[in-house]
């Protein structure tokens, strides 16, 4: 089933790249595929609607290429149905009126089906774009998280000099270890206690 979905998606992308030419070719192909069984079944379906199987052609065209392709398939179906099944039956006024009414009804139904299928296709395309955008955001978030450095767990630190033992067993200055294991940077200064202890003359001058 997944393989079929992939094949259909690839086929749809190829048709979309062809633009209007691709729409016309797909519509003509689907109408031809509907015309062949309708001709073969004409002895059985002679009393039935001439456009019965052409509805499938409209649905397939609109499914893959949207509203415009569905309308094109509707036009091709009307031409094929008129010349192959309805026009030969134009024997009197009643059959002509019936044929015209049937053709008009099929045109309305075909445009309606094309519109609905086109809306579904547009919604599906938007959903796929949203899904791709969400996947891109998730990837960007993963990349951002991969670049974030965090410190966790127990750090072996010397009680005297405050050096930290790294993963290789060597003792490093606390600033060096934290800088290499996080995005933190250090700027050095003196707190008031250390200032009085190391430079008492300056603190004394400051009090005077």
C-alpha positions, 0 to 999 in steps of 0.5 A: 500500500505504501508503495502505491502511495509513493507511485501515485505521489510521484505520478502527480508531481510529474503531471504537475510539472507538465502544467496545462499540457499535462492536464490536457493529456491526463484528461484526454487519457482518462476520457479515452479509458472511459470511452473504451468500456462504454463502447464495449458495453453499449449493447447493455447500456444503450438505454442508460446514461451515455455519460455514466463512465465519463464521471470517473474520468472527471474524478480522476483528472480533478483528483490529480490536477485540480479543478481546471483538469476536471473541467477539461475532462468534462469538456472532452467527455461531452464531446465524446458522449455527444458524437459516440452515443447521443448524436446518433440517436437524434431521430426526432425532437424528443430524443434531441431534447433528452440528449441536450438535457442529459448533456447539460446535467452532465456538464453541471455534475462534472463541474461540481465534481471538479470543484469538490475534488479541486478543493480536496486537492488544495486542502491536501497540498496545504496539509502536505506543505504544513507537514513539511514545514513542521518537519523542517522546524523539528529538524532545526530544533534538533540541530539547535539542541545539539549545539547546546552544551549543558553540565549535569551530574557530579563534578569532582572538584578539589576542596583546596584549589577548586580545580575540577578533574576532567574526563581524562583524569587531569585537573583543570582550572574551574574556568577552563573546565566550565568554558569547555563544557558550556557556552559560558565565558568568564570575566575576572574581578574581585569581590569586596572580601578579597579586595580587603584581604589582598589590597588592604591599602586600597580599601583603607584609602577608600574609607579615608 
